[in-house]
Amino acid sequence: MLSNREGQRVPQVTFHTRQKDQWVDITTDELFAGKTVVVFSLPGAFTPTCSSTHVPGYNQLAKVFKENGVDDIICLSVNDAFVMNEWAKDQQAENIRLIPDGNGEFTEGMGMLVDKADLGFGKRSWRYSMLVKDGVIEKMFIEPEEPGDPFKVSDADTMLRYINPEAAKPNFVSLFAKIGCPFCARAKAMLKEHGMDYEEIVVGRDATMHSLKAVSGGSTVPQVFIDGKLIGGSEALAAYLGSK
């Protein structure tokens, strides 16, 4: 049975990481001492739920976590440093730290090392999240011990609700643009001025004109979407932001 370790200190280990093609050892104290840290641990890099939901969820809400007193967000997996670095690039996870627990020492110390030999994974981490303050575990969300790979309580939304149930989530903004478009530059400047992070989709590189027409009904750029709702071009965005 997996044990809840709230009130205990995190295991003392050294993580072997790769930074700028050099081996860099990072200790537990360096990660946790004097800090408030959110940790989420998962079975493996590049695996479906981990890539589609777990990492993106924390990466998208990182700004809100920091506004609510969290210094760092750490994603931990029993994978080697090379795999974790490539996964970070693939995920564009610039707001969180991906830490390799290659030998499973930290995971074993947490009592979360499980056998996934039936999948060819060997020893891996059970999925969980925790809030750590100055090296002491304040809260843990451990996925239920049931078959498969449950993902019910270790998500970013659950952790954020624990830290601050009233925390305001950011708008999710996507912007279709073209390189060299002055109206696109104006739209991006307005979003930045209002502190709104956005995903830029460049027509001709990330999407085709057909895709733009299919999702927006228009053929001009920019086309801005906020929380799934089409706002429109730069003038429409200015009117939308001015009404807020």
C-alpha positions in Angstrom: 0.0 0.0 0.0 1.3 3.4 -0.9 1.9 5.6 2.1 1.0 9.3 2.6 4.0 11.1 3.9 2.5 14.4 4.9 4.5 16.0 7.7 7.7 14.2 6.8 10.8 15.5 5.1 11.5 14.6 1.5 14.2 12.0 0.9 17.8 13.3 0.8 19.2 12.3 -2.6 21.4 13.7 -5.4 19.9 14.0 -8.9 22.2 13.6 -11.9 21.2 16.2 -14.5 22.5 17.4 -17.8 22.9 21.1 -18.4 24.6 22.6 -21.5 26.1 19.1 -22.3 27.7 18.9 -18.8 26.7 16.7 -15.9 25.4 18.8 -13.0 24.5 17.2 -9.7 21.6 18.8 -7.8 20.8 17.9 -4.2 17.4 17.7 -2.5 18.4 20.7 -0.4 19.1 22.8 -3.5 15.6 22.1 -4.8 13.6 22.4 -1.6 15.5 24.3 1.2 13.8 27.6 2.0 11.3 27.3 -0.8 7.7 26.4 -1.4 7.7 23.8 -4.2 5.0 21.8 -6.0 6.1 18.4 -7.2 4.3 16.1 -9.5 5.6 12.7 -10.3 4.5 10.4 -13.1 5.3 7.0 -14.7 7.3 8.2 -17.7 8.4 10.8 -20.2 6.7 10.8 -23.6 3.8 8.6 -22.3 0.2 9.6 -23.2 -1.4 11.0 -20.1 1.9 12.6 -18.9 2.4 14.4 -22.2 -1.2 15.3 -23.1 -2.4 16.5 -19.7 -0.2 16.2 -16.6 2.8 18.3 -17.8 0.8 20.8 -19.9 -1.6 21.5 -17.0 1.1 22.5 -14.6 3.0 24.4 -17.3 -0.1 26.5 -18.2 -0.9 27.3 -14.6 2.7 28.0 -13.4 2.1 31.8 -13.4 -0.9 31.4 -11.1 1.0 29.1 -8.8 3.8 31.6 -8.4 1.2 34.4 -7.8 0.0 32.2 -4.9 3.4 31.7 -3.2 4.9 28.7 -5.1 8.6 29.2 -5.9 9.1 26.3 -8.2 7.2 23.5 -9.9 9.1 20.2 -10.4 8.1 17.3 -12.6 9.9 14.1 -11.5 10.1 10.8 -13.3 12.2 7.7 -13.2 13.9 8.5 -16.5 17.5 9.5 -17.4 18.6 13.1 -17.8 18.8 12.9 -21.6 15.2 11.7 -21.9 13.9 14.3 -19.5 15.7 17.1 -21.4 14.3 16.0 -24.8 10.9 15.7 -23.3 11.1 19.2 -21.8 11.9 20.5 -25.3 9.1 18.5 -26.9 6.6 19.8 -24.3 7.9 23.4 -24.5 7.7 23.2 -20.7 9.6 26.4 -19.9 7.7 27.1 -16.7 8.5 23.9 -14.8 11.7 22.0 -14.0 11.9 18.4 -15.2 14.1 16.4 -12.9 15.4 12.9 -13.7 15.3 10.4 -10.9 17.2 7.9 -13.1 18.0 5.4 -10.3 14.6 5.8 -8.6 16.2 6.8 -5.3 13.9 9.7 -4.5 10.9 7.8 -5.7 11.8 4.8 -3.6 12.4 7.0 -0.6 8.9 8.4 -1.1 7.5 4.9 -1.1 6.2 5.5 -4.6 8.4 3.1 -6.6 6.2 0.5 -8.3 6.8 -2.4 -10.7 5.6 -1.8 -14.2 7.4 -4.8 -15.7 4.2 -5.9 -17.4 4.5 -2.9 -19.6 8.3 -3.3 -20.1 8.9 -0.2 -18.0 10.6 -1.8 -15.0 10.5 0.2 -11.8 8.7 3.5 -12.2 7.0 6.1 -10.1 3.3 6.0 -9.1 1.5 9.1 -10.1 1.2 11.7 -7.3 1.7 15.3 -6.5 2.7 17.1 -3.3 3.3 20.6 -1.8 6.6 20.9 -0.1 7.6 23.7 2.2 11.3 24.0 3.2 11.8 20.3 2.6 8.7 19.2 4.6 5.7 17.6 2.8 2.6 19.6 3.7 0.1 17.9 1.3 0.1 14.8 -1.0 -2.4 13.8 -3.6 -1.8 10.2 -4.4 -3.7 8.5 -7.3 -5.9 5.6 -6.2 -4.3 2.1 -6.3 -6.3 0.6 -9.1 -5.4 -1.0 -12.4 -4.0 1.0 -15.2 -2.8 4.6 -14.9 -5.3 6.5 -12.9 -5.2 10.3 -13.2 -7.8 11.8 -10.8 -6.2 13.8 -8.1 -2.6 14.7 -9.0 -3.5 17.3 -11.6 -2.7 21.0 -11.5 -6.3 22.1 -10.9 -6.6 20.0 -7.8 -3.3 21.3 -6.3 -4.2 24.9 -7.1 -7.6 24.5 -5.4 -5.8 23.2 -2.3 -3.4 26.2 -2.3 -6.0 28.8 -3.0 -9.6 27.8 -3.9 -10.2 31.4 -5.0 -7.2 31.6 -7.4 -8.1 33.2 -10.7 -7.0 31.0 -13.6 -5.5 32.7 -16.7 -7.3 33.0 -20.0 -6.1 30.6 -22.6 -5.3 32.6 -25.7 -4.4 31.4 -29.2 -3.4 33.8 -32.0 -3.2 33.0 -35.7 -0.6 35.3 -37.3 1.7 35.7 -40.2 5.4 36.7 -40.1 5.8 40.4 -40.8 2.1 41.2 -40.2 1.8 44.7 -38.5 -1.8 44.0 -37.3 -0.5 40.8 -35.7 2.3 42.7 -34.0 -0.3 45.1 -32.6 -2.5 42.3 -31.3 0.5 40.6 -29.6 1.5 44.0 -28.0 -2.0 44.4 -26.6 -2.0 40.9 -25.1 1.4 41.5 -23.5 0.2 44.9 -22.2 -2.7 43.1 -20.5 -0.4 40.4 -19.1 -2.1 37.7 -21.2 0.2 34.8 -22.3 -0.7 33.4 -25.7 0.1 30.6 -28.1 1.1 31.9 -31.5 0.1 29.8 -34.5 2.0 31.0 -37.6 0.1 30.5 -40.9 2.4 28.9 -43.4 4.5 27.3 -40.7 2.2 25.8 -38.0 -1.0 25.9 -39.9 -2.4 26.3 -43.4 -4.7 29.0 -44.7 -7.3 26.2 -44.9 -6.9 25.6 -41.2 -7.4 29.3 -40.5 -10.6 29.4 -42.5 -11.9 26.2 -41.0 -11.6 27.4 -37.4 -12.2 31.1 -37.7 -14.3 31.5 -40.8 -12.0 34.2 -42.0 -8.9 34.5 -44.2 -7.2 37.5 -42.6 -4.8 37.7 -39.7 -4.6 38.0 -36.8 -7.4 35.9 -35.6 -7.5 35.7 -31.8 -9.3 33.1 -29.7 -9.7 33.5 -25.9 -10.9 30.5 -23.9 -12.1 28.9 -27.1 -14.2 31.9 -28.2 -13.3 33.7 -31.5 -12.6 37.4 -30.8 -11.4 38.3 -34.2 -8.7 40.7 -35.5 -6.7 43.4 -33.8 -9.6 45.9 -33.8 -11.9 43.4 -32.3 -9.3 42.5 -29.7 -8.9 46.1 -28.8 -12.6 46.4 -28.3 -12.7 43.2 -26.2 -9.9 44.3 -24.0 -11.3 47.8 -23.6 -14.6 46.4 -22.3 -12.8 44.5 -19.5 
